[in-house]
Each structure stands twice: as structure tokens, then as C-alpha cells.
Amino acid sequence: MDLGLKQKLLALGTKKLLIGAGAAVALLGAVGVAAETGTLISPSPSPTATASTTAASASTLPGANAGGKNVVQVVNRSDGAFRVDGKVQLNRIPAPNAGPVNLAMAYSQCTNCQTLALALQINLISTHTNNVQPQNAATAVNVQCSGCLTVARAIQYNISVDDPTNVPPSVNQLVARMKAELARIKTSSPSLADAESRFNGVIAQFRDLAVDLKDSRDEQTASTTPGATPMPSSTPDSTTSPSPSDTVSAAPTPTTSP
């Protein structure tokens, strides 16, 4: 991630981004997201069009607000501790708009600690949808850390199907295995490396879905991420977006700006 963009994110984020799902989603809309890499980018004044609907430009299409908002935040202030949390969300999104958001945020302010935030989202998007703008991003932040390893991981599948209400067997299996692995990680994983290895193993089992995968990862080991400031002590250690884990999203009618 470009340093200037990282500083812009942190200026908004250390005090606001890591406070709640609403602020995070608002920031994504304001700054823009590269779904392929998860990096936060300034909106381009003349985006390049592609044949893929998943790369539809926000400047030429109405806002695509239909779809789940999966936001996971993990804060670690415990010396020597490994703190991990995450959420698996399945969304079934009909036409005409699809704009699911998947965001992982991890923050560490401790000594010899490890922090991992996992946002895992699977979106079934109608083949009749012509405005597809998925957003996927991961942000890790260290503040006044010593020996910290902080990782945010956002894993998003955007799968085109004829009928989003009919979940393919492979997708049901992926959701079940991700949820089972997440439960095991939260109760028995001894380290961040082990936790990521377990999830990588699940992803590897579904190579047929790899073409629809966006995997964004941000890692911080510096004492303080450039531009970061301490978060309020009242910030909860772990939060997730309140949306249900399996959602059928009603898409709004496209509108144009006046």
C-alpha cells in the first residue's frame, strides 16, 4: 500500500475506522477499494473499463449498495497474547446491483503479541446483474508495539450464478469448512502462523472456486505504523458487523445523481 494512502487511511482510521462497521463502510465508499488487492485507493478520475462486470466503474454506474456488509475488527492490548476473531458471511444477491463489502481490521498496542482479524465473505451474484462493485480490503495497524505481529485478512468470493437462492453444493461445503476452521482457530490455535495455515488449507480444497477469489492481506511488524495514533481505551476488543451470516439482499432500483 502506498505510504501516502496509508497515512490518509490512518488519519481517518485509527480513531474512526476501527470504531464500528458503519464508519468502516463509509470510509470504503469515500476512499475507494481495489477488490483484487484489497488496497485502499483514491478514486480515479478516468477509470479504465474492462469486459468484466466485477470491475464496473463507480463513475459510470449507480451505487451498488445491495449485498452484505461483513466488517471484522480485532484490537489487542494484552502483552504476550494471541488475539484472533473473524466471521464467515454468505450473501445471495439478485439483480440489478451487487455491492458487497468485506473488511478486516486488526490493531495492536502491546508487547510480544499477535493479532489476527479474518473477514470471510462468499457472494452469490445473479448472472443478470450488470452493476457489480464488490469491495474487499484488509488493514493492520501497530501503535507503540514491541515484538508485535499484526495481520488483517479479507477473503471474498464473488460467484456468478443463475439463481442466487440456490446455493451450489461446493459453496455450502466451503461455508461449513470455513466456519468449522474459524471455530477451531478461536479456541485452539497456538499462533498466528498456524491459524493462517489452517485457513489456507481450506482455500486450497476449493480450487474450482479460485477464479472467483479475492484475497487481501495486510501485515504490520513495525513498532508504530506510520501515521497511526493510539485508539480510545473504550474501543471494544472485538466487533463484527451485525448483518446475518446468510443474507438474501434486495437490490435497489438504480438511480442517477442529479
HUNORRA-V815214 format. One record per helix or strand of 3 or more residues. SS is the DSSP state (h for helix, s for strand). FROM is the first residue (numbers start at 0). TO is the last residue. If there is no record, write none. Layout:
ss = [SS SS]
from = [FROM FROM]
to = [TO TO]
This chain:
ss = [h h h s s s s s s h h h s s s]
from = [2 20 52 68 81 100 113 134 148 168 191 206 212 237 245]
to = [16 30 54 75 92 107 125 141 160 187 203 211 219 239 248]
